[in-house]
Every structure is written in C-alpha cells, then in structure tokens.
Amino acid sequence: MNSNVLTMYRDPRRVDSRGQTKVADMVSFSDASGPAPSAVYVERELPPGGTSAYLAARRGGARSFALWADDQRRERVASVVTLSAGRGVARFQVLGPHGEVIGTLVREKALRGRGLRTRWTVHQPGGPEAVGFKGRIAWWWMWWLLLPLMTVVLVFSVFDSVPGNEGGFARAPRRIRWRANGQVPLEFRSKGDKLHVHAPGVDWRLGAGLIALLRSFHAGAWDSVKK
C-alpha cells in the first residue's frame, strides 16, 4: 500500500549562523510529489501566561501549536487549537492560515471516554469520521499479564540515559489504525513513531497536526519542555 509517511523529529541546532532562534521541531514527508512540502516546522503557541500557563493547561489535555513553512516562522501554514479539554476528553481543530477548518481531532483517554483503550477520532470536512484505538487488544492483554515484570523494567528505564528512549520493552502498546467505511486511511506505527497516510484525500496539514498531537501525548513529549 502506497502512503505518505510523516516523521517528527527535532533539529539539535536551535540557533542559526546569525544567532536567531529557529523552530527546532519538524515534520518531514516521505512523498512531496503532491501538494505536501518536504517538511513543516511545529512549535507550541504560548498563552498570555507564558510557559507556566501552557504547561498547566496541557496537564488537562489542552494543546496549542503553530505549523510553519520554514524554521524562521516566515509563513504559517496551519494551527492546532483546543476546542475543549476535561475529564479525559480533548477536542482539537486544525485550522488553515486564515482560520478555515481543515479538520477536527478528538482524543478520549482510556477508561474516561468510550472504551478501555485511548480512542482517537479524525474528521475532515466532507469526509467520514476515522476512528482509531491505541494498541491492539492482544498486546494490551499481554501488557497487563506481564505488568509485574514491566514495573521492574520501568524502574530500570528511569536510569537509562539513551536519547529518545521511551521505555523500550516496557512501553505500553501504541500502534493506532484508523478505520472509516471499511478502509484504513491513517496508521500510526510505534516503530519509528511514524504516521502513514494511506488515503490520498487526507489533507497533509491535518496529518502534520495529528502527528504533532500524538507525539505530545507520549513519554518525553516534545511540547513539555520548561523553556
């Protein structure tokens, strides 16, 4: 199945040759032959209260991101805003540069929403809702059966200083496959933290906003830094 693969990573060079601060986090696209660029740059948008206010709001599930065409913030291509967040359910919108709605994303936390697994719903105007659940049921059963062993592994992973390590074997299942009308338009694979966009009709800006949100809810979230 052909798909556009979206990968989010951080450029360690935060300052350019002129001493100006760059946007460090970016989403790259494996297939830029269509409307998608080769990459977009993502950063959190701070409220009037600054970093402390942002971190306080994100603990309740809120997020706010700007997506830029370049790392110098010369052109905004999209924004991710929170419509509501509370009691384990958060609703987001991906907006275009003029405020037009590109899509809606809903995260329902496990045991707080409508199931035992975290549920993600993706809706693009004019299209069907795509629903995906975090992790496969079989892997969750194995996770719970091995929970005592996992606890020991997690304790050791705290002392693991390998960059990018999120617990390795001790991580909970994270793969998500979205389904809509019997199709799988989107798929997040935990190996490599990549979002596969299988359906050609999915707006690339919606995909970029989705992977930025997914990665913000993982261990070592990119938007949780205190500076």
Secondary structure as GFF3:
##gff-version 3
##sequence-region A 1 227
A	DSSP	beta_strand	4	10	.	.	.	ID=ss1
A	DSSP	beta_strand	25	29	.	.	.	ID=ss2
A	DSSP	beta_strand	39	44	.	.	.	ID=ss3
A	DSSP	alpha_helix	50	58	.	.	.	ID=ss4
A	DSSP	beta_strand	65	68	.	.	.	ID=ss5
A	DSSP	beta_strand	76	86	.	.	.	ID=ss6
A	DSSP	beta_strand	89	95	.	.	.	ID=ss7
A	DSSP	beta_strand	101	108	.	.	.	ID=ss8
A	DSSP	beta_strand	119	123	.	.	.	ID=ss9
A	DSSP	beta_strand	129	134	.	.	.	ID=ss10
A	DSSP	alpha_helix	137	145	.	.	.	ID=ss11
A	DSSP	alpha_helix	147	158	.	.	.	ID=ss12
A	DSSP	three_ten_helix	168	170	.	.	.	ID=ss13
A	DSSP	beta_strand	176	180	.	.	.	ID=ss14
A	DSSP	beta_strand	183	189	.	.	.	ID=ss15
A	DSSP	beta_strand	194	197	.	.	.	ID=ss16
A	DSSP	alpha_helix	204	216	.	.	.	ID=ss17
A	DSSP	three_ten_helix	222	224	.	.	.	ID=ss18
###
